[in-house]
Amino acid sequence: MKKGLPFSIAVVVLAGAFASQNPDGLEKVAEILGFAGKATNRWAIMFAYRIHFLGTTKFSAILAGICGVGIIYGLFWVCAGVFSRLAGKKSTVA
Amino acid sequence: MHIPDGFLDPKMSSGLLGAAAAILGYCLAKVMRAVTAVVPQRVLAAVGNSLGNVSMAGRRVLTKVGEEKLLQMGTVASIIFAVQMFNFPVNSGTSGHLVGGVFAAVLLGPFAGAVVLSVVLVVQSLFFADGGLMALGANIINMAVIGSFGSYYIYVGLKIQFNEAICVAIAAWFSVILAAFACAVEIGLSGTIGLRDVFAAMVKVHAVIGIAEAAITVFLIRVFRPGEPS
């Protein structure tokens, strides 16, 4: 599992550079059946996996992906830290 | 397969949001029980310490194994997020991406797997606008709940007969098909498009995407599985 985070970063770098830009399965079905227009877009800080001020470059996608990995892993890391602290002296029960 | 806002009827979206919250709450409670342990605290009688333990009170604390499990969940979630970013080309101008339900459920168990996938979906929706906010419940039900639970029990059922890789591959393929099926039913019942049309189109496209899901999941489990399955 220790190689999980480096692996994630490596995949994000490859995804930023080489991921297909074609619509995914649901988007394609929506296009074919003519209801794609019903989707409502909204603002998000890293909309479409891009950092706004970096435009739609590959670097922008890679950075957005790295941020995503950081946010997700960070959430669990913070949870583990908070629960440990709440417990005071951590138990050694396995 | 992330449903954006606008595809589902508001009643359908809010109903699924409620259902997802309830299921996720139950899964979280199960995970919390797994990562913590009740440590008894000695409450000595006021009459004197010599009596020793006269009552036992306990409180839940995070165990060392629990802390490792939480960090493992974080790693699995990061891997799923990263691999989901990598859209691979499928036939006729379509792309697909990993769902990751079987990967999460086989490595962590279905409850933790559902929590992990839900966290990924929430982050994708909030920070990347990948999947709608109102449709978040539907996406959690389709990919996290059906993706983890449905396919995990297919995997467990198949394990009696087949070897690990075959079980993982079949379960992974079904996780995509079942999620696509649920997605089609939700869109069809919302009145966005005819159920029969959307069902046929979704299953057809995702039957191919499921093959890639199976191959990627087998690879990921080979690389990241810590030891023999428990």
Interface residues (C-beta under 8 A of the other chain):
Chain A: M1 K3 G4 L5 F7 S8 I9 V11 V12 L14 A15 G16 F18 A19 S20 Q21 N22 P23 D24 G25 L26 K28 V29 A30 I32 L33 G34 F35 K38 A39 T40 N41 R42 W43 A44 I45 M46 F47 A48 Y49 A64 G65 C67 G68 V69 I71 I72 Y73 G74 L75 F76 W77 C79 A80 F83 S84 L86 A87 G88 K90 S91 T92 V93 A94
Chain B: M1 H2 I3 P4 D5 G6 F7 V35 T36 A37 V39 V61 L62 T63 K64 V65 G66 E67 L70 L71 Q72 M73 G74 T75 V76 A77 S78 I79 F81 A82 V83 M85 F86 N87 F88 P89 V90 G93 T94 S95 G96 H97 V119 V120 V123 Q124 L126 F127 F128 A129 D130 G132 L133 A180 C183 I187 T192 I193 D197 V198 A201 M202 V205 H206 I209 V223 F224 P226
